[in-house]
Amino acid sequence: MQRAHFNGATAVVTGAASGIGRSLAAELVDRGATVLVADIDGDVAEATAVDLQRRADTGARAHGSALPATVDVTDAGALSQSVGRFAAEHGGLDFMFNNAGIAVGGEVSDLSLAHWRRVVDVNLMSVIHGVAAAYPLMIEQGRGHIVNTASLSGLVPSPLLVPYSTTKHAVVGLSIGLRVEAADHGVRVSVVCPGVIETPLLDKGNPGDLPPAASMPDIRDMLTQLIGTPYPAAALARDVLDRVALNRPIIVAPRRAKAVWAAYRLAPGLLIDQSPRRIRSITARRAADH
């Protein structure tokens, strides 16, 4: 039932050349959707679309198709143009996955306004741009589903990742508020809040053109200690699409992430009070290793 929900559908996925975005695009194609693989890195978007199309063409079952697009999601006009063209050429837009994002972290006292502006532009404004591009089309159609990628960091405290967490909390708020408004137009909205996922983002650190932050943690090591072993992106994509098909408002995966969120809702003070000690232990070990 969940697989059939996407058969013959049209979908745009931003940040689709790697990580969660690539896995979402691959799973959508596998379930029969026509997917616009949108990414700022046009060469990788092209290679990704070619690979997904090859897999679809050689599969044992009928599958969807993949098309590449070079899109800077911080450019509202460019994103709107790409989404509008895709919808016009393929008979509408069924799904908009606003997935592009970056990691920005370190102690707040060690970060500049440039760090904040960059993460807000990519992680929050790009989602707003995606909504602005897709929502009017979906209202006109009387149908559609917007799926915004946030993070478990958008639901619980995330020390040393405060800029990232700030934007992800905002994406959660945007998504839930919009879901209520959109229902009267026949449009659905969900927000995805993954835990630690095995993607290149775990090892990238802050963007290289920003001032270095000495306090930037080893994201992979820190999150693995705090939450657990990274979950495969392909498995996450399957979980997400199954829950999108069921129109879940907040999609948290894997199970360990759900447990962390449940614990925080049950006893927020306990998690907040314990966090400084755990963070001090992680940062002390990192300092000793260096």
Secondary structure, DSSP 8 states (H G I E B T S, - for coil): -TTGGGTT-EEEEETTTSHHHHHHHHHHHHTT-EEEEEES-HHHHHHHHHHHHHHHHHSSS---EEEEEE--TT-HHHHHHHHHHHHHHTT---EEEE-------S-GGG--HHHHHHHIIIIIIHHHHHHHHHHHHHHHHT--EEEEE--GGGTS--TT-HHHHHHHHHHHHHHHHHHHHHGGGT-EEEEEEE-SEESTHHHH-S-TTS---TT---HHHHHHHHT-S-EEHHHHHHHHHHHHHTT-SEEEESHHHHHHHHHHHH-HHHHHHHHHHHHHHHHHHHHHH-
